[in-house]
Amino acid sequence: MMIKTFDFPARVGATGEFEPIVRSVQFGDGYKQTSGDGINAQHESWPLSFVGALSDIQPVVAFLREHQGWRAFKWRNPLSELGLYQAGKFNIQANGTYFTLSVTFTRVYQP
């Protein structure tokens, strides 16, 4: 199956979270040894919001449902870095004729 690209415009102001994945061992004499955990030793996530009419939000919902929370898709983050991401749980808030969809994209790595 071909990897699809998520190209819907998110709301401006997304805040990415980057956390290094570090292994450490503390020895009895005060010495501590640390290293990165694996070749992709950084966790990256982006909480995003999409606001619009039902006709704007429905394609985003369809894309997220199609990927079922576990299928990866291509997405260019606000730093213009193209990568593979997954999106699990999402929330939709109805505000009259406009809707707000909230979801978090998490970076994944595949061989």
C-alpha positions in Angstrom: 0.0 0.0 0.0 1.3 3.4 -0.9 1.9 5.9 1.9 -0.4 8.8 1.6 0.4 12.4 2.3 -1.5 14.6 4.8 -1.8 18.0 3.1 -4.6 19.7 5.0 -3.7 23.2 6.4 -3.5 23.2 10.2 -4.2 26.2 12.3 -1.2 28.6 12.7 0.6 28.4 16.0 1.3 24.7 16.4 3.9 23.9 19.1 6.1 20.9 18.5 7.5 18.8 21.3 11.0 17.2 20.9 12.3 14.9 23.5 15.6 13.0 23.3 15.4 9.3 24.1 18.4 8.7 26.4 19.6 5.5 28.2 21.6 6.1 31.3 23.3 3.9 33.9 24.2 5.2 37.3 27.2 3.5 39.0 27.9 3.4 42.7 30.9 5.7 42.6 28.9 8.6 41.2 29.8 7.9 37.6 26.9 8.1 35.1 27.0 6.8 31.5 24.5 8.0 29.0 23.8 7.4 25.3 21.1 7.8 22.7 18.6 5.0 22.6 18.7 3.7 19.0 19.4 5.4 15.7 16.2 7.5 15.9 16.7 8.7 19.5 14.2 11.6 19.5 10.5 11.6 20.2 8.6 14.3 18.2 4.9 15.2 18.5 2.7 18.0 17.2 -0.7 18.9 18.7 -2.7 20.4 15.8 -6.0 22.1 15.3 -8.2 22.4 12.2 -11.0 24.9 12.1 -13.7 25.2 9.5 -17.1 24.4 8.2 -18.2 20.8 8.1 -17.2 20.5 4.5 -13.6 21.5 5.5 -13.4 19.1 8.4 -14.9 16.0 6.8 -11.9 15.2 4.6 -9.6 15.5 7.6 -11.8 13.1 9.6 -11.9 10.7 6.6 -8.1 10.7 6.3 -7.6 10.1 10.0 -10.2 7.3 10.1 -8.7 5.7 7.0 -5.3 5.5 8.8 -6.9 4.1 12.0 -4.3 5.5 14.4 -1.6 3.0 13.4 -0.9 3.5 9.7 1.8 6.0 9.0 1.4 8.9 6.6 3.7 11.6 5.2 3.4 15.1 6.6 5.5 18.2 6.4 5.8 19.7 9.9 5.9 23.5 10.5 9.7 23.3 10.3 9.2 22.1 6.7 10.6 18.7 7.5 8.9 15.8 5.7 8.5 12.7 7.8 6.3 9.8 8.7 3.7 10.4 11.4 0.8 8.6 13.1 -2.3 10.2 14.6 -4.3 8.4 17.2 -7.2 9.8 19.1 -8.8 13.0 17.8 -11.5 15.3 19.1 -14.1 17.4 17.3 -15.9 20.3 18.9 -19.0 21.7 17.2 -19.3 25.5 17.4 -22.5 26.2 15.5 -21.7 25.9 11.8 -18.0 25.7 12.4 -16.0 22.8 13.9 -12.6 22.4 15.6 -10.7 19.2 15.2 -7.8 18.5 17.6 -5.3 15.8 17.0 -1.6 15.0 17.8 0.8 13.8 15.2 3.6 11.6 16.4 6.8 11.0 14.4 7.4 7.3 13.5 10.3 5.6 11.8 10.1 2.7 9.4 12.9 0.7 7.8 
